[in-house]
């Protein structure tokens, strides 16, 4: 993961094992962590049922920060 972060910060996108949007982004997850934590704390403090769009937004934020679990073989560099 450290090599991926270094390659991303230096702009060496050809060194990444897949397109950069499919890889985990530790910098973005550091930014999103307080948002997820605050949402979870508010949900536990007073249970409520947010609209579906809120769940979709949180899911897409999590997917963007976490990347994919498995990268298809056709996306790997030769």
N, C-alpha and C positions, 0 to 999 in steps of 0.2 A: 504494500500500500504506500510505503514511503517513496518508492521509485515512481509510482503513478503520480503522486502529489508533486514531486520534483519536476517530472516531465511536463505536467500541466502548468506549473508556475513559470517554467522556462519557455513555454510555448512550443515544446517539441512534440507536437501532436502525432508525428509519424512514429514516435517511440511508444505510443500507447497501444495496448493490445486490442483495442476496439475504439469505436467513435467515442469521444469524450463524454457525450451526454448519457451513455450507457454505463459508465464507470462510476463508482462511488465518489462523492465529492466531500471530503472531510471538512473543508472550509465552509461549505454550505450547510453541512449538518451542524456545525458549531453555531451558525447563525439561527438555524431553525430550532435548535434544542430548547431555548427559553420559551419559544412560542408553544411548542408541544407540551412542555411542562406546565405552563400557565393554563392552557386549555384543560389539561387533565386535572389540575388542582381545582379549577372553577367547576368542573363537572362533578368532582367528588364532594365539593362543599355544598353545592345545591344542584341535585340531579335535574337535568332538563334534556329535552330532545331537540337538538338543533335540526334545521332543515337539511335535506339531502345534499344541497350544494356545499354546505360546510364540510360534510364528510368527504365529498369528492375533492374539495380543495385540500383538506388535510392529507388525504390519500395521495394526491398528485405531488404535494410537497415532500412527503415521505419517500415516494418513489424517485423523485428527482435527486434528493440528497443521498439516498441509499444505493442508487444504481440498480442494475439487474443482478439476480442471483447467478445466472448463467448466461454467458455470451455465446451466441450461435457460432459454430465453426466457420461459417462462410464470412463472418465479420472479422475473424482473426487475421492478422497480417501474414503474408506468405514467408 
